[in-house]
């Protein structure tokens, strides 16, 4: 059995990866592959996403023949059928939590989702400690472990908004950032030049360009005071240009 899907990348919404999975008829995964970098090792998160999607559809009874596979089955949804009713029989109100206003459910409708909702970190912690998945949350170094053991953010930990000012010396945060990342002497200049000699292949090169106005970006700086600089800042910090055959050639 061959499964193929386009999976959106986790770091950017503008790129989709092609992932496929080959399974035997008993559900055993024989092979998986993806067009992402990790897919060359025949195992990546996008392949796992395809398998999770299939498992989610089967568990929630979302599989089977579509409405176009049978005759006279139009206007029949996968979850429930909505038939025309007189206005006097329609309930115009927002249902409360746990309240079901649907009277006639289709026999093929999936059951209630078994994913609970937690309104506080304490409720989540209590549920995880009573769950059989507790060893999974205790795996150190994983994202799920960090989200479980980390303390909830408080208002005191949230930094205040940075205000506008004209003088660099009047702002301690700007002055500290300038001294740490922007101000360079001869020794730091030589080291920065040596560490970024590979240019686009270097992460430091990309980060250093984001906090500086370079020769290639100077012409894009807004000149007039009335010009909105939002687009320039967004493109400067998160450029959409990833290169072409000319820039790759050098």
N, C-alpha and C positions, 0 to 999 in steps of 0.2 A: 504494500500500500504506500502510495506516494503523496505526501502533504507538502504544499508549497504556499507561502504567504509573504506579503510585504510587511515588514516590521519597522516601525518608526524608531529612529535612533534615540537613545536616552539623553544624549548631550545636546542635540539640536533637532528642531522640528522640521527642518528643510531637507533632510536626507532620510531615505528609507532603504533598509537593507533587505535583500532577497534571501530568505531562509527556507530550507526544505528539510524534511524528515522522511526517512524510509523506515517503515514499520512492517513487521509480520502481521498475519491475520489475528494472532492472539494478543497483539498490542505491544510486543517486544520491539524496542527501538533498535534498529540495525545500524543506522548511520544518520548523521545530521551534518549540515554544512550551511554556511552563511557567507555573504559577501563582505562582512566586516573583517577587521584585522584579526580578532580572536576566532573567527570562523574557520581560519586556515587550520586550526587545531581540531576541527570537527566537533567542537563543543563551545557554545557561547550562550549568553543570556537571551539572544533573539531566538535561537532554537528552543530554549526553554519556554519562551513566551508562546510559541506556536503550540507546544505540548500543553501548556496551561490553558490556552484558549479552547483546545479540543476537550480537555478534561472538564473545564467549566461548563461548556455547552452540553456535554453528556450528563453531568451531575444535575444540571438545572432543566433537563428535559427539553433542550432547545434544538435537538437534532430530529431528523426525519424528513419526510417528503415536503417540498414547498407547495405553496398554493397553486403554482402553475403546473405541478405534476399531475393533478387530478382535474376532472371536469367540474365545472360549477363550484369552484372553491375560492373565487375572488372575494375580497373584502373579509377574509378570515385571517386574523392576526395569529402570531405564534404564541401570544400570551393570553388573549381573551378576545371574544367577539363583541363588538359594539353594534347593537341593533337600533334602528330608529325607534324613538318613543315620543309620546306626547309631552309637551312642555310641563304639564301638570305632574308627570311621573318622574321628572328629572330632578335630582337633588343638587342644588347649587350651593355647596358649602365645602370648605376645605376640611378634609378628614384629619382627625387627631391621630397621634401616634398609636399604632396598633389597631386602629379602627378600619374596618373593611366595608366600603360602601357598594362593592360589586356584589350583586345578588346571583346572577347567572354566570358561573365560570365555565369556560370550555374544559372538557375532560382532558385535553392535551396541554392545558396550561401548566407551567412549572410551579413547583411548590415555593413556599416562602423562603427567601434566601437565608442561609444559615450564618451569614456574616453579621455579628453583633455590632452595635454602635456604643462607644464609650464616651462619656461626657467629662471625664476627668482622668488624670494620670493614675490616680489611686484605683479607679475601677479597672483600668487596663492591667495594672500590676497584679491586682487580686485575681483577675480572670486568667492571666498567664501562669501564675503560681499554681492554680488549680487545674491547669490544662496539661495534656500529655506532651505538648510542644515545648515545655519548659526547658529541656536540654538544648533545644535549638536556639533559644534566647540567651543561653549561657555561653555560647561559642564566642570567645573573646576575639576582638579585632573585626568582627562583622558589623555591618550597618544595623542589623536588627538588635544586636547586643548593645550597641551604643545608644540606640533609641530607647532601650529598656532600662538601662542603668543611669542614663543622664538625668539630671535634675531639671524640672520645668523652669523655663525662663521667667524671671520676675521683672516687675517694672523697674526695679533698681538696676538691673543688669542691661537694660535697653539704653544705648547711648542717645544723647540728645541730638536733635537735628543740627547740622552744621549751618551756621548763619553766614550771610554774605559780608565781606569786608574788603577794604582796599589795601590795607597794610599787612604784610606778611608777619611782621613782628608782633602785631596785636593778637594773633591767634596761635596758641601753643600747639594745637594739633597740626596746623599747616607748617609751622616752623620746624616741628619735629619730623614731619614727613619729608620736607625739603632737605633737611640735613641728612636724613637716613638714606633716601633713594635718589635724589636729584643732584645734590652738590657733590661734585667729584674733583679730586685733585689729579695730578699727573699719574700717580701710581694706580689709582682706581680707574682712570681713563684707559691706561694700557691693559689692565686686567679685563675691563669690560670689552675692549676691542678683541682681545684674545679669546674670551669665552664665547663671543657671539660671531666668530669668524664664519660659521656655517649659515648664518643669517636665518632664513625661514625654517631650517631644520633645528634651530635652537629655541627652546622655550623662553630662555632669558632674553633673547633678541626680540621676541614678540612682546614680552612684558615691558621691556625697556622702551619700546616704541610707543606703547600706550600712554606713558606718562611724559612723553616729550613731543615737541613739534619738530618733525624731521623735514628734510628738504623736499620729500615727495608729498608731504601733507601740508606744507606751509601755504600753498596756493588755495587750499580749501578752507582756511580760517576765515570766518566772517569779518568783513572790514567795517561795515556800518554798525553803529551802536543799536540801531533799530532792528537789525537782523536777528532772528531767533537762532540761537546756536545749538538747539536741541538735536537737530539732525546731524550736525558736525560731530558733536560729542558722542552720539550713539554710533555713528559709523567709525569714529576714531577708536573707541573702546571695543566695539564688537564689529569689526569689518566683515562684510559679506564676500568680499573679493578673496578667493582662495588661490588665485594664480591661473595662468594659462600657458600655452606652449612657449611664448616668448619669455615670460618671467622664469619658467623652469629652465630654459636654455641659458638665460643669463645675458 
